[in-house]
């Protein structure tokens, strides 16, 4: 199991597009959840922060081993998600993985995630 929290910088001037992106995910949640199964993504959460004049998105995820990469997906929702990603995320600022220190998942939940 892989537990991650990663910070990505939003391109300047793309806050409204990020609003649209997050609304798109909310509005299409049924299809979003379908794609998570192939990725073995048990939990995926997006957080948003504005700090010192910059905007960041944080991805928190709990994922099983051997899932499909979103980039390899043929599902329309993933293709649209990646379009937003490419338009909004600043690729000149590499994603920063925060260090996982403690993972607290009860055994009965861990068993269900395998």
Buried (B, 14 or more C-beta within 10 A) or exposed (E): EEBBBBBBBBBEEBBEBBEEBBEBBEEBEEBBEEBBEBBBBBEBEBEEEEEEEEBBBBBBBBBEEEBBEBEEBEBEBBEBBEEBBEEBBBEEBEBEEEEEEEEEBEEEEEEEEE
